[in-house]
Structures are given as C-alpha cells and as structure tokens.
Amino acid sequence: MDHSAQGVQLELYTSSFCAACRQTRTVLHHVERMLPQLSLVERDIAAHPDLAERDSIVATPTVIIRSPDGAEVRRATGVPSVAQVLHAVALATDDPPQEPGSRA
C-alpha cells in the first residue's frame, strides 16, 4: 500500500476546545509518518465555515478520506484507530485489501 496511497487526502475538521480533535490529530499524524505520501489537511470549522457547510460537517472531529481524484471514499466522526485509518486509505486507492482466502 505504500506506493498506491499517493494522492490520497485525509481531511480533518476540528473545533476549538475539542479534546477528541487533539486525539484524532495524533492518530492522523501517526498514519502520515507511516505513509508520508498522504496529504493531511486540517480545517477548523470556525475558520472555514464555507468548507464545513460544503462537506456537511455536523460534528467534530470529522475525518474525510478522499481518493486521488478527490472523491470522498469514507467519513468518520470521533477518534479513529490507526488500523481504521489505514483500512480507509487502502479503500481509497486502486489496490484495496484482499479478503482472506481470496485470489488477486
């Protein structure tokens, strides 16, 4: 997955005084260190209300995973695990994870 994650974008919508946002930021920075070709963008909803409205953000933290062509692949609110983010990144690429026992 290390080469196919190229162009995948993680968007993190946050708000001030959001403890879960800080935890989510830590998780996403960890994933970014594992896959440095990812693009990580953080947006505070107070500073970017137009983008938050465009993306229908109703809670923070919200993470949107976008494929290299910019399409939304997954969205989650709350604090994800590293494994959940890695799985979502894999789904955003052309090389999704294989089910156990399946053939490529």
N, CA, C and O atoms as CSV, one atom per row, in Angstrom:
chain,resi,resn,atom,element,x,y,z
A,1,MET,N,N,0.822,-1.191,0.000
A,1,MET,CA,C,0.000,0.000,0.000
A,1,MET,C,C,0.864,1.252,0.000
A,1,MET,O,O,0.346,2.329,-0.293
A,2,ASP,N,N,2.144,1.167,0.311
A,2,ASP,CA,C,2.942,2.367,0.459
A,2,ASP,C,C,3.039,3.192,-0.809
A,2,ASP,O,O,3.094,4.418,-0.713
A,3,HIS,N,N,3.062,2.587,-2.008
A,3,HIS,CA,C,3.143,3.382,-3.224
A,3,HIS,C,C,1.768,3.792,-3.728
A,3,HIS,O,O,1.648,4.835,-4.369
A,4,SER,N,N,0.723,3.006,-3.460
A,4,SER,CA,C,-0.594,3.290,-4.005
A,4,SER,C,C,-1.355,4.339,-3.201
A,4,SER,O,O,-2.402,4.804,-3.651
A,5,ALA,N,N,-0.865,4.724,-2.034
A,5,ALA,CA,C,-1.535,5.751,-1.239
A,5,ALA,C,C,-1.238,7.146,-1.771
A,5,ALA,O,O,-1.782,8.128,-1.265
A,6,GLN,N,N,-0.391,7.243,-2.775
A,6,GLN,CA,C,-0.045,8.530,-3.378
A,6,GLN,C,C,-1.311,9.246,-3.819
A,6,GLN,O,O,-2.134,8.678,-4.537
A,7,GLY,N,N,-1.464,10.478,-3.395
A,7,GLY,CA,C,-2.600,11.282,-3.808
A,7,GLY,C,C,-3.819,11.174,-2.906
A,7,GLY,O,O,-4.764,11.946,-3.064
A,8,VAL,N,N,-3.822,10.243,-1.972
A,8,VAL,CA,C,-4.940,10.124,-1.046
A,8,VAL,C,C,-4.863,11.278,-0.048
A,8,VAL,O,O,-3.789,11.604,0.458
A,9,GLN,N,N,-6.012,11.889,0.228
A,9,GLN,CA,C,-6.047,13.026,1.140
A,9,GLN,C,C,-6.892,12.695,2.370
A,9,GLN,O,O,-7.991,12.149,2.267
A,10,LEU,N,N,-6.349,13.040,3.523
A,10,LEU,CA,C,-7.083,12.956,4.784
A,10,LEU,C,C,-7.464,14.380,5.163
A,10,LEU,O,O,-6.591,15.236,5.311
A,11,GLU,N,N,-8.745,14.641,5.320
A,11,GLU,CA,C,-9.213,15.953,5.755
A,11,GLU,C,C,-9.741,15.822,7.169
A,11,GLU,O,O,-10.607,14.989,7.438
A,12,LEU,N,N,-9.231,16.627,8.063
A,12,LEU,CA,C,-9.655,16.618,9.454
A,12,LEU,C,C,-10.345,17.942,9.759
A,12,LEU,O,O,-9.727,19.004,9.687
A,13,TYR,N,N,-11.624,17.871,10.101
A,13,TYR,CA,C,-12.368,19.053,10.546
A,13,TYR,C,C,-12.361,19.066,12.063
A,13,TYR,O,O,-12.723,18.083,12.709
A,14,THR,N,N,-11.938,20.210,12.631
A,14,THR,CA,C,-11.786,20.349,14.065
A,14,THR,C,C,-12.519,21.589,14.563
A,14,THR,O,O,-13.025,22.391,13.778
A,15,SER,N,N,-12.561,21.725,15.874
A,15,SER,CA,C,-13.076,22.934,16.509
A,15,SER,C,C,-12.254,23.199,17.765
A,15,SER,O,O,-11.604,22.298,18.295
A,16,SER,N,N,-12.289,24.421,18.224
A,16,SER,CA,C,-11.545,24.795,19.434
A,16,SER,C,C,-12.072,24.032,20.636
A,16,SER,O,O,-13.256,23.703,20.703
A,17,PHE,N,N,-11.205,23.759,21.567
A,17,PHE,CA,C,-11.549,23.110,22.834
A,17,PHE,C,C,-12.136,21.718,22.629
A,17,PHE,O,O,-12.971,21.270,23.415
A,18,CYS,N,N,-11.704,21.042,21.587
A,18,CYS,CA,C,-12.206,19.699,21.257
A,18,CYS,C,C,-11.112,18.689,21.599
A,18,CYS,O,O,-10.151,18.522,20.848
A,19,ALA,N,N,-11.270,18.017,22.742
A,19,ALA,CA,C,-10.263,17.041,23.168
A,19,ALA,C,C,-10.163,15.886,22.181
A,19,ALA,O,O,-9.063,15.410,21.900
A,20,ALA,N,N,-11.285,15.431,21.654
A,20,ALA,CA,C,-11.271,14.334,20.678
A,20,ALA,C,C,-10.552,14.763,19.400
A,20,ALA,O,O,-9.947,13.934,18.721
A,21,CYS,N,N,-10.616,16.048,19.073
A,21,CYS,CA,C,-9.905,16.545,17.883
A,21,CYS,C,C,-8.394,16.394,18.060
A,21,CYS,O,O,-7.687,16.022,17.124
A,22,ARG,N,N,-7.910,16.683,19.257
A,22,ARG,CA,C,-6.469,16.540,19.518
A,22,ARG,C,C,-6.047,15.078,19.422
A,22,ARG,O,O,-4.976,14.770,18.900
A,23,GLN,N,N,-6.893,14.176,19.929
A,23,GLN,CA,C,-6.585,12.745,19.844
A,23,GLN,C,C,-6.594,12.286,18.383
A,23,GLN,O,O,-5.732,11.512,17.967
A,24,THR,N,N,-7.559,12.758,17.618
A,24,THR,CA,C,-7.646,12.386,16.203
A,24,THR,C,C,-6.442,12.907,15.439
A,24,THR,O,O,-5.890,12.201,14.595
A,25,ARG,N,N,-6.030,14.126,15.722
A,25,ARG,CA,C,-4.850,14.715,15.076
A,25,ARG,C,C,-3.631,13.834,15.331
A,25,ARG,O,O,-2.836,13.604,14.420
A,26,THR,N,N,-3.473,13.338,16.561
A,26,THR,CA,C,-2.347,12.466,16.910
A,26,THR,C,C,-2.385,11.186,16.080
A,26,THR,O,O,-1.356,10.758,15.555
A,27,VAL,N,N,-3.562,10.571,15.957
A,27,VAL,CA,C,-3.707,9.349,15.160
A,27,VAL,C,C,-3.345,9.621,13.702
A,27,VAL,O,O,-2.600,8.853,13.094
A,28,LEU,N,N,-3.866,10.707,13.141
A,28,LEU,CA,C,-3.609,11.003,11.728
A,28,LEU,C,C,-2.143,11.341,11.474
A,28,LEU,O,O,-1.598,10.988,10.428
A,29,HIS,N,N,-1.503,12.022,12.422
A,29,HIS,CA,C,-0.062,12.303,12.270
A,29,HIS,C,C,0.743,11.006,12.318
A,29,HIS,O,O,1.753,10.876,11.628
A,30,HIS,N,N,0.305,10.062,13.121
A,30,HIS,CA,C,0.975,8.758,13.165
A,30,HIS,C,C,0.855,8.054,11.810
A,30,HIS,O,O,1.835,7.513,11.299
A,31,VAL,N,N,-0.334,8.065,11.241
A,31,VAL,CA,C,-0.538,7.451,9.920
A,31,VAL,C,C,0.280,8.190,8.863
A,31,VAL,O,O,0.854,7.563,7.973
A,32,GLU,N,N,0.334,9.499,8.953
A,32,GLU,CA,C,1.106,10.298,7.995
A,32,GLU,C,C,2.599,9.948,8.062
A,32,GLU,O,O,3.282,9.937,7.038
A,33,ARG,N,N,3.101,9.666,9.262
A,33,ARG,CA,C,4.504,9.247,9.383
A,33,ARG,C,C,4.719,7.877,8.741
A,33,ARG,O,O,5.780,7.607,8.179
A,34,MET,N,N,3.694,7.006,8.831
A,34,MET,CA,C,3.789,5.680,8.223
A,34,MET,C,C,3.687,5.759,6.695
A,34,MET,O,O,4.337,4.991,5.985
A,35,LEU,N,N,2.876,6.682,6.200
A,35,LEU,CA,C,2.616,6.834,4.759
A,35,LEU,C,C,2.809,8.297,4.385
A,35,LEU,O,O,1.830,9.018,4.193
A,36,PRO,N,N,4.057,8.746,4.279
A,36,PRO,CA,C,4.315,10.173,4.071
A,36,PRO,C,C,3.791,10.724,2.742
A,36,PRO,O,O,3.741,11.940,2.563
A,37,GLN,N,N,3.405,9.861,1.819
A,37,GLN,CA,C,2.861,10.341,0.557
A,37,GLN,C,C,1.402,10.781,0.673
A,37,GLN,O,O,0.845,11.334,-0.275
A,38,LEU,N,N,0.784,10.540,1.826
A,38,LEU,CA,C,-0.570,11.034,2.071
A,38,LEU,C,C,-0.552,12.544,2.211
A,38,LEU,O,O,0.462,13.140,2.575
A,39,SER,N,N,-1.675,13.143,1.920
A,39,SER,CA,C,-1.851,14.571,2.151
A,39,SER,C,C,-2.802,14.727,3.333
A,39,SER,O,O,-3.919,14.209,3.308
A,40,LEU,N,N,-2.365,15.434,4.356
A,40,LEU,CA,C,-3.194,15.670,5.540
A,40,LEU,C,C,-3.516,17.153,5.611
A,40,LEU,O,O,-2.618,17.995,5.641
A,41,VAL,N,N,-4.822,17.468,5.640
A,41,VAL,CA,C,-5.278,18.842,5.716
A,41,VAL,C,C,-6.178,18.965,6.939
A,41,VAL,O,O,-7.106,18.178,7.121
A,42,GLU,N,N,-5.896,19.953,7.767
A,42,GLU,CA,C,-6.752,20.199,8.933
A,42,GLU,C,C,-7.472,21.526,8.739
A,42,GLU,O,O,-6.876,22.531,8.352
A,43,ARG,N,N,-8.770,21.498,9.019
A,43,ARG,CA,C,-9.583,22.707,8.880
A,43,ARG,C,C,-10.392,22.925,10.153
A,43,ARG,O,O,-11.133,22.047,10.594
A,44,ASP,N,N,-10.235,24.105,10.732
A,44,ASP,CA,C,-11.067,24.497,11.873
A,44,ASP,C,C,-12.389,25.004,11.313
A,44,ASP,O,O,-12.405,25.858,10.427
A,45,ILE,N,N,-13.495,24.479,11.828
A,45,ILE,CA,C,-14.791,24.854,11.267
A,45,ILE,C,C,-15.110,26.335,11.471
A,45,ILE,O,O,-15.871,26.909,10.692
A,46,ALA,N,N,-14.545,26.963,12.502
A,46,ALA,CA,C,-14.779,28.395,12.709
A,46,ALA,C,C,-14.047,29.229,11.656
A,46,ALA,O,O,-14.539,30.277,11.239
A,47,ALA,N,N,-12.885,28.768,11.233
A,47,ALA,CA,C,-12.096,29.484,10.235
A,47,ALA,C,C,-12.551,29.170,8.809
A,47,ALA,O,O,-12.311,29.954,7.891
A,48,HIS,N,N,-13.204,28.026,8.627
A,48,HIS,CA,C,-13.619,27.587,7.285
A,48,HIS,C,C,-15.073,27.128,7.282
A,48,HIS,O,O,-15.360,25.988,6.917
A,49,PRO,N,N,-15.998,28.009,7.688
A,49,PRO,CA,C,-17.405,27.583,7.755
A,49,PRO,C,C,-17.976,27.218,6.383
A,49,PRO,O,O,-18.857,26.363,6.291
A,50,ASP,N,N,-17.491,27.847,5.332
A,50,ASP,CA,C,-17.970,27.543,3.976
A,50,ASP,C,C,-17.606,26.112,3.578
A,50,ASP,O,O,-18.430,25.399,3.005
A,51,LEU,N,N,-16.388,25.695,3.874
A,51,LEU,CA,C,-15.967,24.330,3.552
A,51,LEU,C,C,-16.675,23.314,4.433
A,51,LEU,O,O,-17.050,22.237,3.971
A,52,ALA,N,N,-16.859,23.660,5.709
A,52,ALA,CA,C,-17.576,22.761,6.618
A,52,ALA,C,C,-19.009,22.565,6.136
A,52,ALA,O,O,-19.536,21.454,6.185
A,53,GLU,N,N,-19.631,23.625,5.679
A,53,GLU,CA,C,-21.004,23.506,5.160
A,53,GLU,C,C,-21.021,22.700,3.869
A,53,GLU,O,O,-21.879,21.836,3.689
A,54,ARG,N,N,-20.086,22.975,2.975
A,54,ARG,CA,C,-20.000,22.239,1.710
A,54,ARG,C,C,-19.861,20.741,1.950
A,54,ARG,O,O,-20.450,19.926,1.240
A,55,ASP,N,N,-19.064,20.390,2.974
A,55,ASP,CA,C,-18.811,18.981,3.278
A,55,ASP,C,C,-19.786,18.406,4.308
A,55,ASP,O,O,-19.596,17.288,4.786
A,56,SER,N,N,-20.832,19.171,4.651
A,56,SER,CA,C,-21.884,18.711,5.571
A,56,SER,C,C,-21.326,18.235,6.908
A,56,SER,O,O,-21.708,17.177,7.408
A,57,ILE,N,N,-20.426,19.018,7.479
A,57,ILE,CA,C,-19.833,18.679,8.776
A,57,ILE,C,C,-20.820,19.057,9.875
A,57,ILE,O,O,-21.219,20.216,9.988
A,58,VAL,N,N,-21.212,18.075,10.681
A,58,VAL,CA,C,-22.160,18.317,11.758
A,58,VAL,C,C,-21.558,18.046,13.133
A,58,VAL,O,O,-22.180,18.352,14.150
A,59,ALA,N,N,-20.359,17.476,13.175
A,59,ALA,CA,C,-19.696,17.184,14.442
A,59,ALA,C,C,-18.190,17.204,14.220
A,59,ALA,O,O,-17.699,16.970,13.116
A,60,THR,N,N,-17.475,17.490,15.296
A,60,THR,CA,C,-16.013,17.408,15.239
A,60,THR,C,C,-15.544,16.451,16.328
A,60,THR,O,O,-16.147,16.371,17.398
A,61,PRO,N,N,-14.480,15.738,16.052
A,61,PRO,CA,C,-13.733,15.711,14.799
A,61,PRO,C,C,-14.455,14.882,13.732
A,61,PRO,O,O,-15.125,13.893,14.031
A,62,THR,N,N,-14.298,15.312,12.495
A,62,THR,CA,C,-14.739,14.528,11.347
A,62,THR,C,C,-13.540,14.354,10.433
A,62,THR,O,O,-12.841,15.318,10.117
A,63,VAL,N,N,-13.308,13.124,10.013
A,63,VAL,CA,C,-12.235,12.814,9.066
A,63,VAL,C,C,-12.882,12.362,7.771
A,63,VAL,O,O,-13.738,11.477,7.763
A,64,ILE,N,N,-12.462,12.982,6.678
A,64,ILE,CA,C,-12.906,12.575,5.346
A,64,ILE,C,C,-11.692,12.034,4.607
A,64,ILE,O,O,-10.647,12.681,4.548
A,65,ILE,N,N,-11.841,10.846,4.048
A,65,ILE,CA,C,-10.780,10.242,3.240
A,65,ILE,C,C,-11.172,10.445,1.787
A,65,ILE,O,O,-12.259,10.048,1.367
A,66,ARG,N,N,-10.286,11.063,1.024
A,66,ARG,CA,C,-10.542,11.317,-0.393
A,66,ARG,C,C,-9.554,10.528,-1.249
A,66,ARG,O,O,-8.367,10.438,-0.935
A,67,SER,N,N,-10.070,9.964,-2.326
A,67,SER,CA,C,-9.232,9.233,-3.277
A,67,SER,C,C,-8.374,10.229,-4.043
A,67,SER,O,O,-8.597,11.436,-3.948
A,68,PRO,N,N,-7.397,9.742,-4.800
A,68,PRO,CA,C,-6.548,10.652,-5.561
A,68,PRO,C,C,-7.322,11.573,-6.508
A,68,PRO,O,O,-6.843,12.660,-6.831
A,69,ASP,N,N,-8.510,11.157,-6.958
A,69,ASP,CA,C,-9.297,12.025,-7.842
A,69,ASP,C,C,-10.191,13.000,-7.068
A,69,ASP,O,O,-10.963,13.744,-7.673
A,70,GLY,N,N,-10.091,13.000,-5.725
A,70,GLY,CA,C,-10.827,13.947,-4.902
A,70,GLY,C,C,-12.182,13.463,-4.414
A,70,GLY,O,O,-12.857,14.168,-3.663
A,71,ALA,N,N,-12.585,12.274,-4.830
A,71,ALA,CA,C,-13.880,11.737,-4.408
A,71,ALA,C,C,-13.828,11.295,-2.948
A,71,ALA,O,O,-12.832,10.729,-2.497
A,72,GLU,N,N,-14.906,11.556,-2.216
A,72,GLU,CA,C,-14.991,11.097,-0.832
A,72,GLU,C,C,-15.194,9.588,-0.826
A,72,GLU,O,O,-16.119,9.070,-1.452
A,73,VAL,N,N,-14.320,8.895,-0.112
A,73,VAL,CA,C,-14.373,7.433,-0.030
A,73,VAL,C,C,-14.972,6.998,1.298
A,73,VAL,O,O,-15.802,6.090,1.341
A,74,ARG,N,N,-14.559,7.634,2.369
A,74,ARG,CA,C,-15.024,7.304,3.710
A,74,ARG,C,C,-15.096,8.582,4.531
A,74,ARG,O,O,-14.431,9.577,4.240
A,75,ARG,N,N,-15.924,8.522,5.563
A,75,ARG,CA,C,-16.057,9.630,6.503
A,75,ARG,C,C,-16.328,9.028,7.870
A,75,ARG,O,O,-17.042,8.033,7.994
A,76,ALA,N,N,-15.753,9.639,8.889
A,76,ALA,CA,C,-15.992,9.162,10.245
A,76,ALA,C,C,-15.933,10.334,11.207
A,76,ALA,O,O,-15.159,11.273,11.023
A,77,THR,N,N,-16.760,10.260,12.231
A,77,THR,CA,C,-16.678,11.223,13.323
A,77,THR,C,C,-16.119,10.498,14.537
A,77,THR,O,O,-16.223,9.277,14.658
A,78,GLY,N,N,-15.531,11.270,15.421
A,78,GLY,CA,C,-14.920,10.671,16.601
A,78,GLY,C,C,-13.465,10.325,16.350
A,78,GLY,O,O,-12.895,10.674,15.317
A,79,VAL,N,N,-12.884,9.643,17.298
A,79,VAL,CA,C,-11.457,9.308,17.237
A,79,VAL,C,C,-11.286,7.934,16.599
A,79,VAL,O,O,-11.723,6.933,17.166
A,80,PRO,N,N,-10.654,7.872,15.422
A,80,PRO,CA,C,-10.423,6.572,14.788
A,80,PRO,C,C,-9.156,5.921,15.340
A,80,PRO,O,O,-8.325,6.575,15.969
A,81,SER,N,N,-9.034,4.634,15.092
A,81,SER,CA,C,-7.777,3.955,15.408
A,81,SER,C,C,-6.866,4.052,14.185
A,81,SER,O,O,-7.322,4.342,13.079
A,82,VAL,N,N,-5.592,3.808,14.397
A,82,VAL,CA,C,-4.653,3.785,13.270
A,82,VAL,C,C,-5.093,2.735,12.257
A,82,VAL,O,O,-5.058,2.986,11.052
A,83,ALA,N,N,-5.506,1.565,12.729
A,83,ALA,CA,C,-5.944,0.492,11.826
A,83,ALA,C,C,-7.143,0.926,10.988
A,83,ALA,O,O,-7.208,0.610,9.801
A,84,GLN,N,N,-8.079,1.636,11.578
A,84,GLN,CA,C,-9.241,2.101,10.824
A,84,GLN,C,C,-8.837,3.084,9.734
A,84,GLN,O,O,-9.359,3.027,8.621
A,85,VAL,N,N,-7.924,3.971,10.044
A,85,VAL,CA,C,-7.472,4.945,9.048
A,85,VAL,C,C,-6.713,4.236,7.927
A,85,VAL,O,O,-6.925,4.535,6.752
A,86,LEU,N,N,-5.844,3.313,8.277
A,86,LEU,CA,C,-5.097,2.573,7.250
A,86,LEU,C,C,-6.048,1.801,6.339
A,86,LEU,O,O,-5.832,1.751,5.128
A,87,HIS,N,N,-7.083,1.206,6.894
A,87,HIS,CA,C,-8.064,0.474,6.095
A,87,HIS,C,C,-8.790,1.430,5.148
A,87,HIS,O,O,-8.983,1.109,3.976
A,88,ALA,N,N,-9.190,2.591,5.643
A,88,ALA,CA,C,-9.871,3.572,4.802
A,88,ALA,C,C,-8.959,4.080,3.686
A,88,ALA,O,O,-9.412,4.292,2.561
A,89,VAL,N,N,-7.686,4.274,3.992
A,89,VAL,CA,C,-6.720,4.698,2.964
A,89,VAL,C,C,-6.602,3.621,1.890
A,89,VAL,O,O,-6.561,3.931,0.700
A,90,ALA,N,N,-6.549,2.366,2.305
A,90,ALA,CA,C,-6.471,1.266,1.329
A,90,ALA,C,C,-7.695,1.265,0.429
A,90,ALA,O,O,-7.571,1.016,-0.770
A,91,LEU,N,N,-8.864,1.534,0.972
A,91,LEU,CA,C,-10.081,1.571,0.165
A,91,LEU,C,C,-10.090,2.748,-0.809
A,91,LEU,O,O,-10.760,2.702,-1.840
A,92,ALA,N,N,-9.349,3.794,-0.482
A,92,ALA,CA,C,-9.298,4.985,-1.331
A,92,ALA,C,C,-8.345,4.828,-2.506
A,92,ALA,O,O,-8.300,5.686,-3.387
A,93,THR,N,N,-7.584,3.743,-2.527
A,93,THR,CA,C,-6.613,3.526,-3.593
A,93,THR,C,C,-7.156,2.527,-4.603
A,93,THR,O,O,-8.237,1.966,-4.424
A,94,ASP,N,N,-6.408,2.317,-5.643
A,94,ASP,CA,C,-6.785,1.324,-6.651
A,94,ASP,C,C,-6.432,-0.089,-6.227
A,94,ASP,O,O,-6.695,-1.041,-6.962
A,95,ASP,N,N,-5.839,-0.236,-5.051
A,95,ASP,CA,C,-5.354,-1.531,-4.591
A,95,ASP,C,C,-5.969,-1.860,-3.234
A,95,ASP,O,O,-5.256,-1.888,-2.231
A,96,PRO,N,N,-7.303,-2.113,-3.182
A,96,PRO,CA,C,-7.935,-2.379,-1.890
A,96,PRO,C,C,-7.424,-3.666,-1.280
A,96,PRO,O,O,-6.928,-4.540,-1.990
A,97,PRO,N,N,-7.542,-3.789,0.049
A,97,PRO,CA,C,-7.059,-5.007,0.714
A,97,PRO,C,C,-7.855,-6.215,0.249
A,97,PRO,O,O,-9.052,-6.110,-0.017
A,98,GLN,N,N,-7.199,-7.351,0.152
A,98,GLN,CA,C,-7.844,-8.589,-0.261
A,98,GLN,C,C,-8.456,-9.280,0.943
A,98,GLN,O,O,-7.894,-9.248,2.037
A,99,GLU,N,N,-9.604,-9.903,0.741
A,99,GLU,CA,C,-10.222,-10.699,1.791
A,99,GLU,C,C,-9.371,-11.947,1.999
A,99,GLU,O,O,-8.796,-12.462,1.040
A,100,PRO,N,N,-9.280,-12.439,3.223
A,100,PRO,CA,C,-8.516,-13.670,3.471
A,100,PRO,C,C,-9.044,-14.803,2.591
A,100,PRO,O,O,-10.253,-15.015,2.500
A,101,GLY,N,N,-8.140,-15.519,1.954
A,101,GLY,CA,C,-8.521,-16.649,1.108
A,101,GLY,C,C,-8.914,-16.286,-0.304
A,101,GLY,O,O,-9.165,-17.174,-1.119
A,102,SER,N,N,-8.976,-14.970,-0.622
A,102,SER,CA,C,-9.347,-14.602,-1.988
A,102,SER,C,C,-8.106,-14.551,-2.865
A,102,SER,O,O,-6.981,-14.467,-2.372
A,103,ARG,N,N,-8.325,-14.601,-4.153
A,103,ARG,CA,C,-7.212,-14.544,-5.102
A,103,ARG,C,C,-7.245,-13.217,-5.840
A,103,ARG,O,O,-8.313,-12.715,-6.190
A,104,ALA,N,N,-6.078,-12.659,-6.070
A,104,ALA,CA,C,-5.974,-11.383,-6.774
A,104,ALA,C,C,-6.147,-11.565,-8.251
A,104,ALA,O,O,-6.090,-10.593,-9.004
